[in-house]
Amino acid sequence: MSPQQVAQLLERFPGVQDLQAEQRAEEARWEAEWAAREREWQEAAEKAKAEGKPAPRPLKREEPPVYRYHGPTFRVPREDLVDVCRWLRDNPEFDMAYLSFVSAIDWPDRFEVVYHLWSPSRRLEVTLKVPVSKEDARVPSLVELWPAADWHERETYDLFGISFEGHPNLRRILMSPDWKGHPLRKDYVYEDPQWLVDLAVQRQREIAATGDGWEERGSRT
């Protein structure tokens, strides 16, 4: 995505944030801090040399603690999501005709719903991240814009428990309907669904009826 396209998007939607720009700013701050530390070390080394003392231990280069984005990435407020996506789809300069991915990230203080958009005609890819609180984990559905969002949103709902408002059929897609909890949440605690409990009980009864104990299973010749 060109700088002009980024500027056009940010001008159209002032609430959207360019996360790659934030990354570059964080890296620049880190480089400035590192340069200051190097100057301090150099001054200390020169002073030690003048005083006939051993030089201080050389600095070890550290990687900046910056979250890196490998393509155009934007933080989008929940209330702007549908308008931003419709604009990216319908604006011929972007032509984001394909929604390739929807999922989420469970951070300690929030969820982020993640969308990957692709333009085959422009050969552009954009990532959108929508933060939502864990107490109000919901976003509007994009099925109306991209029918392919249907299963993606169901999977995200199934695994994270995030609700997609307006989805035509929001129900589990990977886990059984009576599954308890959402397996990709960091606070998930596994609990056997009732059908699995019933299956185990039935299997135990079948084994008991044969007169074999669990320890004898597999010992026949």
C-alpha positions as CSV (number, residue, x, y, z in Angstrom):
1,M,0.0,0.0,0.0
2,S,1.4,3.3,-1.0
3,P,1.8,6.2,1.5
4,Q,-0.8,8.1,-0.5
5,Q,-3.3,5.3,0.0
6,V,-2.5,5.1,3.7
7,A,-3.1,8.9,4.0
8,Q,-6.3,8.6,2.1
9,L,-7.6,5.9,4.5
10,L,-6.6,7.8,7.6
11,E,-8.1,11.0,6.3
12,R,-11.4,9.3,5.5
13,F,-11.5,7.6,8.9
14,P,-9.8,9.7,11.6
15,G,-10.4,7.0,14.3
16,V,-8.2,4.5,12.4
17,Q,-4.6,4.1,13.5
18,D,-1.7,3.1,11.3
19,L,0.1,0.4,13.4
20,Q,3.1,0.3,11.1
21,A,3.6,4.0,11.7
22,E,3.5,3.4,15.4
23,Q,6.0,0.6,15.0
24,R,8.4,2.9,13.2
25,A,8.0,5.6,15.9
26,E,8.8,3.0,18.6
27,E,11.8,1.8,16.7
28,A,13.1,5.4,16.3
29,R,12.6,6.0,20.0
30,W,14.5,2.8,20.8
31,E,17.4,3.7,18.5
32,A,17.6,7.1,20.1
33,E,17.8,5.6,23.5
34,W,20.4,3.1,22.4
35,A,22.5,5.8,20.8
36,A,22.4,7.7,24.1
37,R,23.6,4.6,26.0
38,E,26.4,4.2,23.5
39,R,27.5,7.8,24.0
40,E,27.5,7.3,27.8
41,W,29.6,4.1,27.4
42,Q,32.1,5.9,25.1
43,E,32.5,8.8,27.6
44,A,32.9,6.3,30.5
45,A,35.5,4.4,28.4
46,E,37.5,7.5,27.6
47,K,37.4,8.6,31.2
48,A,38.6,5.2,32.4
49,K,41.4,5.3,29.9
50,A,42.5,8.7,31.0
51,E,42.6,7.6,34.6
52,G,44.4,4.4,33.8
53,K,41.5,2.2,34.8
54,P,39.9,-0.7,33.0
55,A,37.3,0.2,30.5
56,P,33.7,-0.6,31.4
57,R,32.2,-3.8,29.9
58,P,31.2,-3.2,26.3
59,L,27.5,-2.9,25.7
60,K,25.6,-5.8,24.2
61,R,23.3,-4.8,21.4
62,E,19.7,-5.5,22.3
63,E,16.7,-5.9,19.9
64,P,14.0,-3.3,20.4
65,P,11.0,-4.6,22.3
66,V,8.7,-3.6,19.4
67,Y,5.7,-5.5,18.0
68,R,6.5,-5.8,14.3
69,Y,3.9,-5.8,11.5
70,H,4.9,-7.4,8.1
71,G,2.4,-5.5,6.0
72,P,-0.1,-2.6,6.2
73,T,-1.9,-3.0,9.5
74,F,-4.6,-0.7,11.0
75,R,-6.4,-0.6,14.3
76,V,-10.0,0.1,13.7
77,P,-12.6,1.1,16.2
78,R,-15.5,-1.4,16.5
79,E,-18.1,1.2,15.5
80,D,-16.2,2.0,12.3
81,L,-15.5,-1.6,11.2
82,V,-18.3,-2.0,8.7
83,D,-17.9,1.4,7.1
84,V,-14.1,1.0,6.8
85,C,-14.5,-2.5,5.2
86,R,-17.2,-1.3,2.8
87,W,-15.0,1.6,1.7
88,L,-12.0,-0.6,1.2
89,R,-14.1,-3.0,-0.9
90,D,-15.9,-0.4,-3.0
91,N,-13.2,2.2,-3.5
92,P,-11.6,1.3,-6.9
93,E,-8.2,2.4,-5.6
94,F,-8.2,-0.4,-3.1
95,D,-10.8,-2.9,-4.5
96,M,-10.5,-5.3,-1.5
97,A,-12.8,-7.9,-3.0
98,Y,-11.6,-10.8,-0.9
99,L,-11.8,-11.5,2.8
100,S,-9.3,-14.2,3.4
101,F,-9.1,-14.6,7.1
102,V,-10.9,-13.8,10.4
103,S,-9.6,-14.8,13.8
104,A,-8.7,-13.2,17.1
105,I,-5.9,-12.7,19.6
106,D,-6.4,-13.1,23.4
107,W,-4.3,-10.4,25.1
108,P,-4.2,-10.1,28.9
109,D,-6.5,-7.0,28.9
110,R,-8.5,-7.4,25.7
111,F,-9.3,-9.4,22.5
112,E,-8.3,-8.2,19.1
113,V,-10.4,-9.5,16.2
114,V,-8.1,-9.8,13.1
115,Y,-9.2,-9.4,9.5
116,H,-7.0,-10.0,6.4
117,L,-8.3,-8.3,3.2
118,W,-6.9,-8.9,-0.3
119,S,-7.3,-7.2,-3.6
120,P,-6.6,-9.5,-6.5
121,S,-6.8,-6.6,-9.0
122,R,-4.5,-4.3,-7.1
123,R,-2.4,-7.0,-5.4
124,L,-2.8,-5.3,-2.1
125,E,-3.2,-6.9,1.3
126,V,-4.4,-5.1,4.5
127,T,-4.7,-6.4,8.0
128,L,-7.3,-4.8,10.3
129,K,-7.3,-5.2,14.1
130,V,-10.4,-4.4,16.1
131,P,-9.9,-4.3,19.9
132,V,-12.8,-5.3,22.1
133,S,-13.1,-5.7,25.9
134,K,-13.4,-9.2,27.4
135,E,-16.6,-8.0,29.1
136,D,-18.2,-6.9,25.9
137,A,-16.6,-9.2,23.3
138,R,-18.7,-8.4,20.2
139,V,-18.2,-6.9,16.7
140,P,-20.5,-6.5,13.8
141,S,-20.7,-9.3,11.2
142,L,-19.2,-8.8,7.8
143,V,-21.2,-11.5,6.1
144,E,-23.2,-8.9,4.2
145,L,-20.0,-7.5,2.6
146,W,-18.2,-10.8,2.1
147,P,-20.2,-14.0,2.3
148,A,-16.9,-15.9,3.0
149,A,-17.0,-14.3,6.4
150,D,-19.7,-16.7,7.5
151,W,-17.5,-19.7,8.5
152,H,-14.6,-17.5,9.6
153,E,-16.8,-15.7,12.1
154,R,-18.4,-18.9,13.3
155,E,-14.9,-20.4,13.9
156,T,-13.8,-17.3,15.9
157,Y,-17.0,-17.4,17.9
158,D,-16.5,-21.1,18.6
159,L,-12.9,-20.8,19.7
160,F,-12.9,-17.4,21.4
161,G,-16.5,-16.7,22.3
162,I,-16.6,-13.4,20.4
163,S,-20.1,-12.6,19.2
164,F,-20.6,-11.3,15.6
165,E,-23.7,-9.2,15.6
166,G,-26.0,-9.7,12.6
167,H,-24.5,-13.0,11.6
168,P,-27.3,-15.1,10.0
169,N,-26.4,-18.4,11.8
170,L,-23.9,-17.9,14.6
171,R,-23.3,-21.3,16.1
172,R,-20.3,-23.6,16.8
173,I,-18.6,-25.0,13.8
174,L,-15.7,-27.1,15.2
175,M,-16.8,-28.1,18.7
176,S,-20.0,-29.9,19.5
177,P,-23.1,-27.7,20.3
178,D,-22.9,-28.6,24.0
179,W,-19.2,-28.0,24.3
180,K,-18.4,-25.9,27.4
181,G,-16.2,-22.9,27.0
182,H,-14.0,-21.6,24.1
183,P,-10.7,-23.5,23.7
184,L,-8.5,-20.7,22.4
185,R,-9.2,-18.4,25.3
186,K,-6.2,-18.1,27.7
187,D,-8.5,-18.8,30.7
188,Y,-10.1,-21.9,29.1
189,V,-10.5,-24.8,31.4
190,Y,-11.3,-28.1,29.8
191,E,-14.5,-29.8,30.9
192,D,-15.9,-33.0,29.4
193,P,-19.1,-32.4,27.5
194,Q,-22.0,-34.6,28.6
195,W,-21.9,-36.8,25.4
196,L,-18.3,-37.7,26.1
197,V,-19.1,-38.5,29.8
198,D,-22.0,-40.7,28.6
199,L,-19.8,-42.5,26.1
200,A,-17.1,-43.2,28.7
201,V,-19.7,-44.6,31.1
202,Q,-21.2,-46.8,28.4
203,R,-17.8,-48.1,27.4
204,Q,-17.1,-49.0,31.1
205,R,-20.3,-50.9,31.3
206,E,-19.5,-52.8,28.1
207,I,-16.1,-53.8,29.5
208,A,-17.6,-54.8,32.9
209,A,-20.1,-57.0,31.1
210,T,-17.2,-59.0,29.5
211,G,-15.7,-59.7,32.9
212,D,-12.4,-58.0,32.0
213,G,-10.9,-55.2,34.0
214,W,-9.2,-52.2,32.4
215,E,-5.8,-53.6,33.4
216,E,-6.5,-56.8,31.4
217,R,-7.4,-55.0,28.1
218,G,-5.0,-56.0,25.4
219,S,-3.6,-59.0,27.2
220,R,-5.5,-61.7,25.3
221,T,-3.6,-63.9,22.8
